[in-house]
Amino acid sequence: MRVLLIEDHPPLAEAVRDALRRAGFAVDHAATSADAREMAALAEHDLCLLDLGLPDGDGLRLLPELRRDGRVPVIVLTARDQLSDRLAGLDGGADDYVVKPVEMPELVARCRAVLRRPGDRAGTILRVGPLELDVPARSASLDGTTLPLGRREVTVLEHLLRNAGRVATRRALEEAVYGFDDEVGPNALEASVSRLRRTLEAAECPIPIVTVRGVGWMLPREGDG
C-alpha cells in the first residue's frame, strides 16, 4: 500500500515517513505542491497525507486534484486549528482533518481507519482459498493463523492477491512495494518474493507463487491449474 506524504517540514516528514513505513506502508514524500503533482502523476497511491502550508501554494488548492474523483482518500495534516479551517478542509474533500502536533500511533490509526471505509479501493479483505489479507491492518493469515511477514512481503502478497490469476509484472510490483526515496538493490524484489514464498510453503499454503520467467509472478485463483 502506497502513501503520498506532502509535508514541507523535514523533521516532521521524516517522523511520519518512518512511522508509516514501520506500519507497512510504502511512502513517497513531496515537500511542495509541484513535487506532489509530479509524484501523483507517476504512481498510483492508496492514500494522501496533505499539509496545507506548502511553500508554493495553499494545500487546499491541491486537494481537489489529489481526490481524483474521490478514488484516493486524503487526510489533511496541518497546524491550522480554527473551526473555519477544519470546515474548509472537510468541505473541500478531505476524508479526515488532523491538527499538529499529533502522536504517530494515532496518525497511523487514522490512516487505517480511512482505508477501512466502504468504497475505498484499499479498504478490503483479500482472499484466495484459505489465504487472506486484511489490507488496512497489513496482516496476512492462512486458515485463520497469522503469517509472520515483513512489510514488503505483505505488499507483494497484496498485489498478487489483487491480481490473482493474472501475471504481476516486475515493474508493477516494484511500483507497489517501493517509494521513490527507497534504496533498492538489484535483487531486492526477488528476495522479497522468495521470503514470501518460503513463509507460505512453511505454513503449507496450497496456493503457490508461480514464477513466469522474464515477466513476473502469479498467484493462481483457487481451482486454477
PyMOL commands that place a pseudoatom at each C-alpha (Angstrom):
pseudoatom trace, name=CA, resn=MET, resi=1, chain=A, elem=C, hetatm=0, pos=[0.000, 0.000, 0.000]
pseudoatom trace, name=CA, resn=ARG, resi=2, chain=A, elem=C, hetatm=0, pos=[1.466, 3.334, -1.099]
pseudoatom trace, name=CA, resn=VAL, resi=3, chain=A, elem=C, hetatm=0, pos=[1.055, 6.712, 0.613]
pseudoatom trace, name=CA, resn=LEU, resi=4, chain=A, elem=C, hetatm=0, pos=[1.838, 10.149, -0.792]
pseudoatom trace, name=CA, resn=LEU, resi=5, chain=A, elem=C, hetatm=0, pos=[3.074, 12.367, 2.062]
pseudoatom trace, name=CA, resn=ILE, resi=6, chain=A, elem=C, hetatm=0, pos=[3.017, 16.084, 1.250]
pseudoatom trace, name=CA, resn=GLU, resi=7, chain=A, elem=C, hetatm=0, pos=[4.837, 17.933, 4.037]
pseudoatom trace, name=CA, resn=ASP, resi=8, chain=A, elem=C, hetatm=0, pos=[7.465, 20.684, 3.834]
pseudoatom trace, name=CA, resn=HIS, resi=9, chain=A, elem=C, hetatm=0, pos=[8.852, 20.456, 7.395]
pseudoatom trace, name=CA, resn=PRO, resi=10, chain=A, elem=C, hetatm=0, pos=[11.762, 17.952, 7.199]
pseudoatom trace, name=CA, resn=PRO, resi=11, chain=A, elem=C, hetatm=0, pos=[11.762, 16.655, 10.820]
pseudoatom trace, name=CA, resn=LEU, resi=12, chain=A, elem=C, hetatm=0, pos=[8.016, 16.020, 10.789]
pseudoatom trace, name=CA, resn=ALA, resi=13, chain=A, elem=C, hetatm=0, pos=[8.135, 14.494, 7.319]
pseudoatom trace, name=CA, resn=GLU, resi=14, chain=A, elem=C, hetatm=0, pos=[10.864, 12.103, 8.455]
pseudoatom trace, name=CA, resn=ALA, resi=15, chain=A, elem=C, hetatm=0, pos=[8.919, 11.122, 11.582]
pseudoatom trace, name=CA, resn=VAL, resi=16, chain=A, elem=C, hetatm=0, pos=[5.714, 10.477, 9.640]
pseudoatom trace, name=CA, resn=ARG, resi=17, chain=A, elem=C, hetatm=0, pos=[7.532, 8.590, 6.903]
pseudoatom trace, name=CA, resn=ASP, resi=18, chain=A, elem=C, hetatm=0, pos=[9.298, 6.348, 9.427]
pseudoatom trace, name=CA, resn=ALA, resi=19, chain=A, elem=C, hetatm=0, pos=[6.062, 5.644, 11.321]
pseudoatom trace, name=CA, resn=LEU, resi=20, chain=A, elem=C, hetatm=0, pos=[4.195, 4.738, 8.145]
pseudoatom trace, name=CA, resn=ARG, resi=21, chain=A, elem=C, hetatm=0, pos=[6.999, 2.501, 6.915]
pseudoatom trace, name=CA, resn=ARG, resi=22, chain=A, elem=C, hetatm=0, pos=[7.089, 0.664, 10.234]
pseudoatom trace, name=CA, resn=ALA, resi=23, chain=A, elem=C, hetatm=0, pos=[3.341, 0.145, 9.837]
pseudoatom trace, name=CA, resn=GLY, resi=24, chain=A, elem=C, hetatm=0, pos=[3.878, -1.476, 6.441]
pseudoatom trace, name=CA, resn=PHE, resi=25, chain=A, elem=C, hetatm=0, pos=[3.281, 1.380, 4.005]
pseudoatom trace, name=CA, resn=ALA, resi=26, chain=A, elem=C, hetatm=0, pos=[5.474, 2.442, 1.105]
pseudoatom trace, name=CA, resn=VAL, resi=27, chain=A, elem=C, hetatm=0, pos=[5.861, 6.234, 1.270]
pseudoatom trace, name=CA, resn=ASP, resi=28, chain=A, elem=C, hetatm=0, pos=[6.559, 8.888, -1.352]
pseudoatom trace, name=CA, resn=HIS, resi=29, chain=A, elem=C, hetatm=0, pos=[7.462, 12.281, 0.140]
pseudoatom trace, name=CA, resn=ALA, resi=30, chain=A, elem=C, hetatm=0, pos=[6.858, 15.613, -1.575]
pseudoatom trace, name=CA, resn=ALA, resi=31, chain=A, elem=C, hetatm=0, pos=[7.772, 18.956, 0.017]
pseudoatom trace, name=CA, resn=THR, resi=32, chain=A, elem=C, hetatm=0, pos=[5.935, 21.173, -2.482]
pseudoatom trace, name=CA, resn=SER, resi=33, chain=A, elem=C, hetatm=0, pos=[2.721, 21.196, -4.496]
pseudoatom trace, name=CA, resn=ALA, resi=34, chain=A, elem=C, hetatm=0, pos=[4.736, 20.863, -7.691]
pseudoatom trace, name=CA, resn=ASP, resi=35, chain=A, elem=C, hetatm=0, pos=[6.539, 17.763, -6.444]
pseudoatom trace, name=CA, resn=ALA, resi=36, chain=A, elem=C, hetatm=0, pos=[3.238, 16.300, -5.239]
pseudoatom trace, name=CA, resn=ARG, resi=37, chain=A, elem=C, hetatm=0, pos=[1.622, 16.740, -8.647]
pseudoatom trace, name=CA, resn=GLU, resi=38, chain=A, elem=C, hetatm=0, pos=[4.585, 15.054, -10.318]
pseudoatom trace, name=CA, resn=MET, resi=39, chain=A, elem=C, hetatm=0, pos=[4.564, 12.090, -7.933]
pseudoatom trace, name=CA, resn=ALA, resi=40, chain=A, elem=C, hetatm=0, pos=[0.793, 11.698, -8.191]
pseudoatom trace, name=CA, resn=ALA, resi=41, chain=A, elem=C, hetatm=0, pos=[1.121, 11.542, -11.973]
pseudoatom trace, name=CA, resn=LEU, resi=42, chain=A, elem=C, hetatm=0, pos=[3.928, 8.967, -11.870]
pseudoatom trace, name=CA, resn=ALA, resi=43, chain=A, elem=C, hetatm=0, pos=[2.454, 6.496, -9.384]
pseudoatom trace, name=CA, resn=GLU, resi=44, chain=A, elem=C, hetatm=0, pos=[-0.887, 5.294, -8.090]
pseudoatom trace, name=CA, resn=HIS, resi=45, chain=A, elem=C, hetatm=0, pos=[-1.384, 5.974, -4.391]
pseudoatom trace, name=CA, resn=ASP, resi=46, chain=A, elem=C, hetatm=0, pos=[-3.825, 4.469, -1.912]
pseudoatom trace, name=CA, resn=LEU, resi=47, chain=A, elem=C, hetatm=0, pos=[-3.810, 7.457, 0.451]
pseudoatom trace, name=CA, resn=CYS, resi=48, chain=A, elem=C, hetatm=0, pos=[-2.533, 11.036, 0.619]
pseudoatom trace, name=CA, resn=LEU, resi=49, chain=A, elem=C, hetatm=0, pos=[-1.430, 12.984, 3.699]
pseudoatom trace, name=CA, resn=LEU, resi=50, chain=A, elem=C, hetatm=0, pos=[-1.590, 16.693, 2.916]
pseudoatom trace, name=CA, resn=ASP, resi=51, chain=A, elem=C, hetatm=0, pos=[-0.081, 19.661, 4.746]
pseudoatom trace, name=CA, resn=LEU, resi=52, chain=A, elem=C, hetatm=0, pos=[-1.860, 22.919, 3.919]
pseudoatom trace, name=CA, resn=GLY, resi=53, chain=A, elem=C, hetatm=0, pos=[1.012, 25.367, 4.467]
pseudoatom trace, name=CA, resn=LEU, resi=54, chain=A, elem=C, hetatm=0, pos=[3.186, 24.497, 1.487]
pseudoatom trace, name=CA, resn=PRO, resi=55, chain=A, elem=C, hetatm=0, pos=[5.920, 26.846, 0.202]
pseudoatom trace, name=CA, resn=ASP, resi=56, chain=A, elem=C, hetatm=0, pos=[4.496, 27.097, -3.318]
pseudoatom trace, name=CA, resn=GLY, resi=57, chain=A, elem=C, hetatm=0, pos=[0.796, 27.386, -2.557]
pseudoatom trace, name=CA, resn=ASP, resi=58, chain=A, elem=C, hetatm=0, pos=[-2.094, 26.575, -0.269]
pseudoatom trace, name=CA, resn=GLY, resi=59, chain=A, elem=C, hetatm=0, pos=[-2.670, 22.849, 0.076]
pseudoatom trace, name=CA, resn=LEU, resi=60, chain=A, elem=C, hetatm=0, pos=[-6.413, 23.427, -0.186]
pseudoatom trace, name=CA, resn=ARG, resi=61, chain=A, elem=C, hetatm=0, pos=[-5.913, 24.213, -3.876]
pseudoatom trace, name=CA, resn=LEU, resi=62, chain=A, elem=C, hetatm=0, pos=[-4.170, 20.880, -4.323]
pseudoatom trace, name=CA, resn=LEU, resi=63, chain=A, elem=C, hetatm=0, pos=[-6.850, 18.896, -2.513]
pseudoatom trace, name=CA, resn=PRO, resi=64, chain=A, elem=C, hetatm=0, pos=[-9.325, 18.539, -5.432]
pseudoatom trace, name=CA, resn=GLU, resi=65, chain=A, elem=C, hetatm=0, pos=[-6.547, 17.272, -7.708]
pseudoatom trace, name=CA, resn=LEU, resi=66, chain=A, elem=C, hetatm=0, pos=[-5.483, 14.623, -5.211]
pseudoatom trace, name=CA, resn=ARG, resi=67, chain=A, elem=C, hetatm=0, pos=[-9.001, 13.357, -4.755]
pseudoatom trace, name=CA, resn=ARG, resi=68, chain=A, elem=C, hetatm=0, pos=[-9.155, 12.060, -8.353]
pseudoatom trace, name=CA, resn=ASP, resi=69, chain=A, elem=C, hetatm=0, pos=[-12.937, 11.901, -8.390]
pseudoatom trace, name=CA, resn=GLY, resi=70, chain=A, elem=C, hetatm=0, pos=[-12.984, 10.563, -4.845]
pseudoatom trace, name=CA, resn=ARG, resi=71, chain=A, elem=C, hetatm=0, pos=[-10.918, 7.442, -5.513]
pseudoatom trace, name=CA, resn=VAL, resi=72, chain=A, elem=C, hetatm=0, pos=[-7.885, 8.435, -3.415]
pseudoatom trace, name=CA, resn=PRO, resi=73, chain=A, elem=C, hetatm=0, pos=[-8.657, 9.343, 0.212]
pseudoatom trace, name=CA, resn=VAL, resi=74, chain=A, elem=C, hetatm=0, pos=[-6.909, 12.409, 1.629]
pseudoatom trace, name=CA, resn=ILE, resi=75, chain=A, elem=C, hetatm=0, pos=[-6.078, 13.209, 5.253]
pseudoatom trace, name=CA, resn=VAL, resi=76, chain=A, elem=C, hetatm=0, pos=[-5.207, 16.839, 5.937]
pseudoatom trace, name=CA, resn=LEU, resi=77, chain=A, elem=C, hetatm=0, pos=[-2.292, 17.163, 8.379]
pseudoatom trace, name=CA, resn=THR, resi=78, chain=A, elem=C, hetatm=0, pos=[-1.866, 20.786, 9.413]
pseudoatom trace, name=CA, resn=ALA, resi=79, chain=A, elem=C, hetatm=0, pos=[-1.238, 23.293, 12.196]
pseudoatom trace, name=CA, resn=ARG, resi=80, chain=A, elem=C, hetatm=0, pos=[-4.385, 25.237, 11.250]
pseudoatom trace, name=CA, resn=ASP, resi=81, chain=A, elem=C, hetatm=0, pos=[-6.719, 24.548, 14.149]
pseudoatom trace, name=CA, resn=GLN, resi=82, chain=A, elem=C, hetatm=0, pos=[-9.562, 27.033, 13.734]
pseudoatom trace, name=CA, resn=LEU, resi=83, chain=A, elem=C, hetatm=0, pos=[-13.081, 25.775, 13.086]
pseudoatom trace, name=CA, resn=SER, resi=84, chain=A, elem=C, hetatm=0, pos=[-13.180, 27.663, 9.785]
pseudoatom trace, name=CA, resn=ASP, resi=85, chain=A, elem=C, hetatm=0, pos=[-10.016, 25.847, 8.677]
pseudoatom trace, name=CA, resn=ARG, resi=86, chain=A, elem=C, hetatm=0, pos=[-11.436, 22.453, 9.611]
pseudoatom trace, name=CA, resn=LEU, resi=87, chain=A, elem=C, hetatm=0, pos=[-14.649, 23.151, 7.744]
pseudoatom trace, name=CA, resn=ALA, resi=88, chain=A, elem=C, hetatm=0, pos=[-12.757, 24.359, 4.673]
pseudoatom trace, name=CA, resn=GLY, resi=89, chain=A, elem=C, hetatm=0, pos=[-10.683, 21.187, 4.612]
pseudoatom trace, name=CA, resn=LEU, resi=90, chain=A, elem=C, hetatm=0, pos=[-13.547, 18.759, 5.150]
pseudoatom trace, name=CA, resn=ASP, resi=91, chain=A, elem=C, hetatm=0, pos=[-15.905, 20.591, 2.793]
pseudoatom trace, name=CA, resn=GLY, resi=92, chain=A, elem=C, hetatm=0, pos=[-13.075, 20.744, 0.270]
pseudoatom trace, name=CA, resn=GLY, resi=93, chain=A, elem=C, hetatm=0, pos=[-12.974, 16.954, 0.084]
pseudoatom trace, name=CA, resn=ALA, resi=94, chain=A, elem=C, hetatm=0, pos=[-10.685, 15.768, 2.888]
pseudoatom trace, name=CA, resn=ASP, resi=95, chain=A, elem=C, hetatm=0, pos=[-11.607, 12.422, 4.456]
pseudoatom trace, name=CA, resn=ASP, resi=96, chain=A, elem=C, hetatm=0, pos=[-10.099, 13.422, 7.802]
pseudoatom trace, name=CA, resn=TYR, resi=97, chain=A, elem=C, hetatm=0, pos=[-8.547, 16.537, 9.327]
pseudoatom trace, name=CA, resn=VAL, resi=98, chain=A, elem=C, hetatm=0, pos=[-5.673, 16.115, 11.796]
pseudoatom trace, name=CA, resn=VAL, resi=99, chain=A, elem=C, hetatm=0, pos=[-4.180, 19.048, 13.691]
pseudoatom trace, name=CA, resn=LYS, resi=100, chain=A, elem=C, hetatm=0, pos=[-0.469, 19.105, 14.502]
pseudoatom trace, name=CA, resn=PRO, resi=101, chain=A, elem=C, hetatm=0, pos=[1.125, 18.090, 16.750]
pseudoatom trace, name=CA, resn=VAL, resi=102, chain=A, elem=C, hetatm=0, pos=[-0.140, 14.523, 16.601]
pseudoatom trace, name=CA, resn=GLU, resi=103, chain=A, elem=C, hetatm=0, pos=[1.209, 11.306, 18.069]
pseudoatom trace, name=CA, resn=MET, resi=104, chain=A, elem=C, hetatm=0, pos=[2.438, 8.938, 15.371]
pseudoatom trace, name=CA, resn=PRO, resi=105, chain=A, elem=C, hetatm=0, pos=[0.405, 5.909, 16.577]
pseudoatom trace, name=CA, resn=GLU, resi=106, chain=A, elem=C, hetatm=0, pos=[-2.770, 7.999, 16.327]
pseudoatom trace, name=CA, resn=LEU, resi=107, chain=A, elem=C, hetatm=0, pos=[-1.882, 9.196, 12.837]
pseudoatom trace, name=CA, resn=VAL, resi=108, chain=A, elem=C, hetatm=0, pos=[-1.227, 5.639, 11.654]
pseudoatom trace, name=CA, resn=ALA, resi=109, chain=A, elem=C, hetatm=0, pos=[-4.527, 4.530, 13.219]
pseudoatom trace, name=CA, resn=ARG, resi=110, chain=A, elem=C, hetatm=0, pos=[-6.353, 7.331, 11.401]
pseudoatom trace, name=CA, resn=CYS, resi=111, chain=A, elem=C, hetatm=0, pos=[-4.793, 6.197, 8.125]
pseudoatom trace, name=CA, resn=ARG, resi=112, chain=A, elem=C, hetatm=0, pos=[-6.041, 2.670, 8.703]
pseudoatom trace, name=CA, resn=ALA, resi=113, chain=A, elem=C, hetatm=0, pos=[-9.489, 3.915, 9.684]
pseudoatom trace, name=CA, resn=VAL, resi=114, chain=A, elem=C, hetatm=0, pos=[-9.834, 5.952, 6.487]
pseudoatom trace, name=CA, resn=LEU, resi=115, chain=A, elem=C, hetatm=0, pos=[-8.687, 2.990, 4.401]
pseudoatom trace, name=CA, resn=ARG, resi=116, chain=A, elem=C, hetatm=0, pos=[-11.310, 0.755, 6.026]
pseudoatom trace, name=CA, resn=ARG, resi=117, chain=A, elem=C, hetatm=0, pos=[-14.196, 2.949, 4.927]
pseudoatom trace, name=CA, resn=PRO, resi=118, chain=A, elem=C, hetatm=0, pos=[-16.596, 1.410, 2.393]
pseudoatom trace, name=CA, resn=GLY, resi=119, chain=A, elem=C, hetatm=0, pos=[-15.900, 2.462, -1.158]
pseudoatom trace, name=CA, resn=ASP, resi=120, chain=A, elem=C, hetatm=0, pos=[-12.159, 2.955, -0.742]
pseudoatom trace, name=CA, resn=ARG, resi=121, chain=A, elem=C, hetatm=0, pos=[-10.218, 0.708, -3.111]
pseudoatom trace, name=CA, resn=ALA, resi=122, chain=A, elem=C, hetatm=0, pos=[-7.755, -0.370, -0.449]
pseudoatom trace, name=CA, resn=GLY, resi=123, chain=A, elem=C, hetatm=0, pos=[-10.260, -0.920, 2.366]
pseudoatom trace, name=CA, resn=THR, resi=124, chain=A, elem=C, hetatm=0, pos=[-10.956, -4.594, 1.916]
pseudoatom trace, name=CA, resn=ILE, resi=125, chain=A, elem=C, hetatm=0, pos=[-10.191, -8.176, 2.848]
pseudoatom trace, name=CA, resn=LEU, resi=126, chain=A, elem=C, hetatm=0, pos=[-8.474, -10.064, 0.024]
pseudoatom trace, name=CA, resn=ARG, resi=127, chain=A, elem=C, hetatm=0, pos=[-8.816, -13.854, -0.197]
pseudoatom trace, name=CA, resn=VAL, resi=128, chain=A, elem=C, hetatm=0, pos=[-7.730, -16.707, -2.400]
pseudoatom trace, name=CA, resn=GLY, resi=129, chain=A, elem=C, hetatm=0, pos=[-8.783, -20.009, -0.884]
pseudoatom trace, name=CA, resn=PRO, resi=130, chain=A, elem=C, hetatm=0, pos=[-7.581, -20.180, 2.741]
pseudoatom trace, name=CA, resn=LEU, resi=131, chain=A, elem=C, hetatm=0, pos=[-5.096, -17.328, 2.190]
pseudoatom trace, name=CA, resn=GLU, resi=132, chain=A, elem=C, hetatm=0, pos=[-6.361, -13.979, 3.455]
pseudoatom trace, name=CA, resn=LEU, resi=133, chain=A, elem=C, hetatm=0, pos=[-5.015, -10.443, 3.784]
pseudoatom trace, name=CA, resn=ASP, resi=134, chain=A, elem=C, hetatm=0, pos=[-6.542, -7.711, 5.927]
pseudoatom trace, name=CA, resn=VAL, resi=135, chain=A, elem=C, hetatm=0, pos=[-5.296, -4.777, 3.855]
pseudoatom trace, name=CA, resn=PRO, resi=136, chain=A, elem=C, hetatm=0, pos=[-5.659, -1.858, 6.313]
pseudoatom trace, name=CA, resn=ALA, resi=137, chain=A, elem=C, hetatm=0, pos=[-4.246, -3.926, 9.191]
pseudoatom trace, name=CA, resn=ARG, resi=138, chain=A, elem=C, hetatm=0, pos=[-1.414, -5.241, 6.953]
pseudoatom trace, name=CA, resn=SER, resi=139, chain=A, elem=C, hetatm=0, pos=[-1.995, -8.716, 8.392]
pseudoatom trace, name=CA, resn=ALA, resi=140, chain=A, elem=C, hetatm=0, pos=[-1.973, -11.984, 6.441]
pseudoatom trace, name=CA, resn=SER, resi=141, chain=A, elem=C, hetatm=0, pos=[-3.346, -15.309, 7.611]
pseudoatom trace, name=CA, resn=LEU, resi=142, chain=A, elem=C, hetatm=0, pos=[-3.803, -18.877, 6.419]
pseudoatom trace, name=CA, resn=ASP, resi=143, chain=A, elem=C, hetatm=0, pos=[-6.869, -20.705, 7.714]
pseudoatom trace, name=CA, resn=GLY, resi=144, chain=A, elem=C, hetatm=0, pos=[-7.086, -18.061, 10.438]
pseudoatom trace, name=CA, resn=THR, resi=145, chain=A, elem=C, hetatm=0, pos=[-3.462, -18.405, 11.569]
pseudoatom trace, name=CA, resn=THR, resi=146, chain=A, elem=C, hetatm=0, pos=[-1.401, -15.226, 11.264]
pseudoatom trace, name=CA, resn=LEU, resi=147, chain=A, elem=C, hetatm=0, pos=[1.586, -15.424, 8.928]
pseudoatom trace, name=CA, resn=PRO, resi=148, chain=A, elem=C, hetatm=0, pos=[4.881, -13.789, 10.022]
pseudoatom trace, name=CA, resn=LEU, resi=149, chain=A, elem=C, hetatm=0, pos=[5.509, -11.453, 7.091]
pseudoatom trace, name=CA, resn=GLY, resi=150, chain=A, elem=C, hetatm=0, pos=[7.592, -8.300, 6.782]
pseudoatom trace, name=CA, resn=ARG, resi=151, chain=A, elem=C, hetatm=0, pos=[6.044, -5.127, 5.396]
pseudoatom trace, name=CA, resn=ARG, resi=152, chain=A, elem=C, hetatm=0, pos=[7.411, -5.622, 1.887]
pseudoatom trace, name=CA, resn=GLU, resi=153, chain=A, elem=C, hetatm=0, pos=[6.292, -9.243, 1.765]
pseudoatom trace, name=CA, resn=VAL, resi=154, chain=A, elem=C, hetatm=0, pos=[2.802, -8.107, 2.810]
pseudoatom trace, name=CA, resn=THR, resi=155, chain=A, elem=C, hetatm=0, pos=[2.753, -5.594, -0.047]
pseudoatom trace, name=CA, resn=VAL, resi=156, chain=A, elem=C, hetatm=0, pos=[3.917, -8.226, -2.541]
pseudoatom trace, name=CA, resn=LEU, resi=157, chain=A, elem=C, hetatm=0, pos=[1.171, -10.550, -1.311]
pseudoatom trace, name=CA, resn=GLU, resi=158, chain=A, elem=C, hetatm=0, pos=[-1.411, -7.773, -1.570]
pseudoatom trace, name=CA, resn=HIS, resi=159, chain=A, elem=C, hetatm=0, pos=[-0.515, -7.116, -5.197]
pseudoatom trace, name=CA, resn=LEU, resi=160, chain=A, elem=C, hetatm=0, pos=[-0.561, -10.819, -6.059]
pseudoatom trace, name=CA, resn=LEU, resi=161, chain=A, elem=C, hetatm=0, pos=[-3.945, -11.289, -4.375]
pseudoatom trace, name=CA, resn=ARG, resi=162, chain=A, elem=C, hetatm=0, pos=[-5.446, -8.274, -6.144]
pseudoatom trace, name=CA, resn=ASN, resi=163, chain=A, elem=C, hetatm=0, pos=[-4.282, -9.759, -9.438]
pseudoatom trace, name=CA, resn=ALA, resi=164, chain=A, elem=C, hetatm=0, pos=[-4.934, -13.435, -8.682]
pseudoatom trace, name=CA, resn=GLY, resi=165, chain=A, elem=C, hetatm=0, pos=[-4.992, -15.459, -11.869]
pseudoatom trace, name=CA, resn=ARG, resi=166, chain=A, elem=C, hetatm=0, pos=[-3.016, -12.801, -13.753]
pseudoatom trace, name=CA, resn=VAL, resi=167, chain=A, elem=C, hetatm=0, pos=[0.716, -12.210, -14.005]
pseudoatom trace, name=CA, resn=ALA, resi=168, chain=A, elem=C, hetatm=0, pos=[2.011, -9.372, -11.832]
pseudoatom trace, name=CA, resn=THR, resi=169, chain=A, elem=C, hetatm=0, pos=[4.900, -7.858, -13.746]
pseudoatom trace, name=CA, resn=ARG, resi=170, chain=A, elem=C, hetatm=0, pos=[8.180, -6.972, -12.110]
pseudoatom trace, name=CA, resn=ARG, resi=171, chain=A, elem=C, hetatm=0, pos=[7.640, -3.283, -12.815]
pseudoatom trace, name=CA, resn=ALA, resi=172, chain=A, elem=C, hetatm=0, pos=[4.144, -3.279, -11.316]
pseudoatom trace, name=CA, resn=LEU, resi=173, chain=A, elem=C, hetatm=0, pos=[5.391, -4.993, -8.167]
pseudoatom trace, name=CA, resn=GLU, resi=174, chain=A, elem=C, hetatm=0, pos=[8.297, -2.584, -7.792]
pseudoatom trace, name=CA, resn=GLU, resi=175, chain=A, elem=C, hetatm=0, pos=[5.911, 0.368, -8.069]
pseudoatom trace, name=CA, resn=ALA, resi=176, chain=A, elem=C, hetatm=0, pos=[3.661, -1.173, -5.414]
pseudoatom trace, name=CA, resn=VAL, resi=177, chain=A, elem=C, hetatm=0, pos=[6.424, -2.098, -2.968]
pseudoatom trace, name=CA, resn=TYR, resi=178, chain=A, elem=C, hetatm=0, pos=[8.925, 0.761, -3.164]
pseudoatom trace, name=CA, resn=GLY, resi=179, chain=A, elem=C, hetatm=0, pos=[8.606, 4.511, -2.776]
pseudoatom trace, name=CA, resn=PHE, resi=180, chain=A, elem=C, hetatm=0, pos=[10.613, 6.974, -4.848]
pseudoatom trace, name=CA, resn=ASP, resi=181, chain=A, elem=C, hetatm=0, pos=[13.010, 7.548, -1.936]
pseudoatom trace, name=CA, resn=ASP, resi=182, chain=A, elem=C, hetatm=0, pos=[13.676, 3.872, -1.197]
pseudoatom trace, name=CA, resn=GLU, resi=183, chain=A, elem=C, hetatm=0, pos=[17.130, 2.490, -1.908]
pseudoatom trace, name=CA, resn=VAL, resi=184, chain=A, elem=C, hetatm=0, pos=[16.503, -0.682, -3.884]
pseudoatom trace, name=CA, resn=GLY, resi=185, chain=A, elem=C, hetatm=0, pos=[19.165, -3.278, -4.672]
pseudoatom trace, name=CA, resn=PRO, resi=186, chain=A, elem=C, hetatm=0, pos=[19.175, -5.152, -7.996]
pseudoatom trace, name=CA, resn=ASN, resi=187, chain=A, elem=C, hetatm=0, pos=[17.709, -8.338, -6.467]
pseudoatom trace, name=CA, resn=ALA, resi=188, chain=A, elem=C, hetatm=0, pos=[15.609, -6.782, -3.702]
pseudoatom trace, name=CA, resn=LEU, resi=189, chain=A, elem=C, hetatm=0, pos=[12.267, -7.704, -5.236]
pseudoatom trace, name=CA, resn=GLU, resi=190, chain=A, elem=C, hetatm=0, pos=[13.327, -11.303, -5.867]
pseudoatom trace, name=CA, resn=ALA, resi=191, chain=A, elem=C, hetatm=0, pos=[14.416, -11.532, -2.228]
pseudoatom trace, name=CA, resn=SER, resi=192, chain=A, elem=C, hetatm=0, pos=[11.011, -10.307, -1.018]
pseudoatom trace, name=CA, resn=VAL, resi=193, chain=A, elem=C, hetatm=0, pos=[9.163, -12.764, -3.260]
pseudoatom trace, name=CA, resn=SER, resi=194, chain=A, elem=C, hetatm=0, pos=[11.453, -15.562, -2.072]
pseudoatom trace, name=CA, resn=ARG, resi=195, chain=A, elem=C, hetatm=0, pos=[10.816, -14.760, 1.602]
pseudoatom trace, name=CA, resn=LEU, resi=196, chain=A, elem=C, hetatm=0, pos=[7.072, -14.679, 0.970]
pseudoatom trace, name=CA, resn=ARG, resi=197, chain=A, elem=C, hetatm=0, pos=[7.204, -17.988, -0.888]
pseudoatom trace, name=CA, resn=ARG, resi=198, chain=A, elem=C, hetatm=0, pos=[9.191, -19.660, 1.910]
pseudoatom trace, name=CA, resn=THR, resi=199, chain=A, elem=C, hetatm=0, pos=[6.729, -18.445, 4.532]
pseudoatom trace, name=CA, resn=LEU, resi=200, chain=A, elem=C, hetatm=0, pos=[3.740, -19.731, 2.560]
pseudoatom trace, name=CA, resn=GLU, resi=201, chain=A, elem=C, hetatm=0, pos=[5.413, -23.084, 1.927]
pseudoatom trace, name=CA, resn=ALA, resi=202, chain=A, elem=C, hetatm=0, pos=[6.375, -23.443, 5.599]
pseudoatom trace, name=CA, resn=ALA, resi=203, chain=A, elem=C, hetatm=0, pos=[2.723, -22.861, 6.516]
pseudoatom trace, name=CA, resn=GLU, resi=204, chain=A, elem=C, hetatm=0, pos=[1.701, -25.485, 3.910]
pseudoatom trace, name=CA, resn=CYS, resi=205, chain=A, elem=C, hetatm=0, pos=[-0.281, -22.989, 1.872]
pseudoatom trace, name=CA, resn=PRO, resi=206, chain=A, elem=C, hetatm=0, pos=[-1.926, -24.798, -1.068]
pseudoatom trace, name=CA, resn=ILE, resi=207, chain=A, elem=C, hetatm=0, pos=[-1.757, -21.667, -3.260]
pseudoatom trace, name=CA, resn=PRO, resi=208, chain=A, elem=C, hetatm=0, pos=[1.712, -21.473, -4.885]
pseudoatom trace, name=CA, resn=ILE, resi=209, chain=A, elem=C, hetatm=0, pos=[3.525, -18.395, -6.153]
pseudoatom trace, name=CA, resn=VAL, resi=210, chain=A, elem=C, hetatm=0, pos=[4.222, -19.161, -9.804]
pseudoatom trace, name=CA, resn=THR, resi=211, chain=A, elem=C, hetatm=0, pos=[7.260, -17.598, -11.490]
pseudoatom trace, name=CA, resn=VAL, resi=212, chain=A, elem=C, hetatm=0, pos=[6.690, -16.522, -15.091]
pseudoatom trace, name=CA, resn=ARG, resi=213, chain=A, elem=C, hetatm=0, pos=[10.223, -16.194, -16.377]
pseudoatom trace, name=CA, resn=GLY, resi=214, chain=A, elem=C, hetatm=0, pos=[11.126, -12.846, -17.825]
pseudoatom trace, name=CA, resn=VAL, resi=215, chain=A, elem=C, hetatm=0, pos=[7.753, -11.358, -16.869]
pseudoatom trace, name=CA, resn=GLY, resi=216, chain=A, elem=C, hetatm=0, pos=[6.896, -11.615, -13.177]
pseudoatom trace, name=CA, resn=TRP, resi=217, chain=A, elem=C, hetatm=0, pos=[4.927, -13.730, -10.718]
pseudoatom trace, name=CA, resn=MET, resi=218, chain=A, elem=C, hetatm=0, pos=[1.386, -15.005, -10.349]
pseudoatom trace, name=CA, resn=LEU, resi=219, chain=A, elem=C, hetatm=0, pos=[-0.861, -16.302, -7.591]
pseudoatom trace, name=CA, resn=PRO, resi=220, chain=A, elem=C, hetatm=0, pos=[-3.363, -18.733, -9.167]
pseudoatom trace, name=CA, resn=ARG, resi=221, chain=A, elem=C, hetatm=0, pos=[-7.022, -18.389, -8.307]
pseudoatom trace, name=CA, resn=GLU, resi=222, chain=A, elem=C, hetatm=0, pos=[-8.437, -21.222, -6.244]
pseudoatom trace, name=CA, resn=GLY, resi=223, chain=A, elem=C, hetatm=0, pos=[-9.141, -24.129, -8.561]
pseudoatom trace, name=CA, resn=ASP, resi=224, chain=A, elem=C, hetatm=0, pos=[-6.828, -22.926, -11.364]
pseudoatom trace, name=CA, resn=GLY, resi=225, chain=A, elem=C, hetatm=0, pos=[-4.429, -25.379, -12.894]
for i in range(1, 225): cmd.bond("trace and resi %d" % i, "trace and resi %d" % (i + 1))
show_as sticks, trace
zoom trace
